[in-house]
């Protein structure tokens, strides 16, 4: 695991997507789970760091796309952790409904061809749902839930106002630079642009992406500059 700030880590070597770990007095919180094969790597890295799978008390999901909940069934089984999602992402996480996709008529060019077929994830029971304004008091003394939809209907950002660290999932991606989420997998890009503006308004010191290395230097200015080009008013 790689340290981001004291008590916050990212797992290394994930096949797709970022997975984060937060250390608290009562144990660990994991944010997102990557794809199914990544679960073994996550558990191995925890053990290498001197922790046990049962030290994981909570698994937070930014949104229920396969590259964020793929490892969830195995991690839930190994850790017994509480699974927490936005209420709109619960049915997908539990395998009760397919992953939402954008209407093909809203897309153009290759994006229209990239829209995936209906995908029903392997379900994992959700223990707790959250909505805008909720605060996870057991995580870092108070991790705030911000509803940042667009890429997925119940997409959330987890924000710690004192440490000024934001876990933004796929609102913005950091892949060969900063970019919008992939259109073919984004239910409502206009809404996502409004979520970009909201993330920019946080004035964060650290931004942790669902894809790409965390941003720890010149962070707020970089995100504001991206938002100036790509966002819509929140």
C-alpha positions, 0 to 999 in steps of 0.5 A, a space after each residue: 500500500 502507498 501512503 497518501 496522507 497519514 492514515 490514508 493509503 491506496 493499494 498498488 497494482 490494481 488491474 483497473 481502478 483505484 482502491 483506497 484504505 483509511 485507518 481509524 482506531 476501530 479498524 479500516 475503511 476501504 473505498 471501492 474494490 476494483 474488478 474481481 481479481 483485485 480482491 486477492 491483491 487487496 487482501 494480500 497487501 493488507 496482510 503484508 502491512 500487518 493487518 488482517 482481513 477482519 480489521 476492515 470494518 467498512 467498505 464504501 462504494 462511490 458507485 456501482 460500476 463493475 470496476 468499482 464493485 467487482 471485488 466486493 463479493 470476495 472482500 465482503 466474504 473475507 472481511 465481514 465488513 459493512 457495505 455502504 452505498 448511496 441508496 440509488 446504487 443499492 439495487 445494482 450493488 445487490 445484483 437486483 438490477 442492471 448497471 444503468 447506461 446512457 441512451 445511445 441517441 445521446 451519444 455520437 461516434 465511437 461512444 455510441 458503439 462502446 455502450 456496454 450490453 445490460 450487465 447484472 453484477 454479482 450481488 453483494 448485500 448492502 448493509 447501509 445506505 447514505 444520501 447527500 448530507 450524511 456524515 460517517 462519523 466513524 471514518 476519520 472522525 467525520 467523512 461527509 457524503 456528497 451526491 455527485 451524480 452523472 456518471 452514475 445516478 447515485 455516484 457519491 464523493 466522500 469529503 473530509 472538510 478538516 483534512 480537505 481530502 476528497 474521494 471523487 470516484 469517476 467525476 473526473 478521471 486522471 488518465 494521461 492527464 485529466 479528463 471527463 469520464 468515458 461517455 459510453 459509461 456515463 448516464 448523464 454527462 451534463 449532470 456530471 459536469 455539474 458535479 465537476 463544478 461541485 468538486 471544484 468548489 470544495 477547494 481540496 488539498 488532496 483529490 483521490 480519483 477512481 482512475 489515476 494517481 491521487 493529486 496532492 500538489 497544486 490541487 485546488 487550482 488544478 481542479 478549478 482549471 479543469 472545471 473552468 473548461 469542462 463543468 456546468 454550474 452546480 
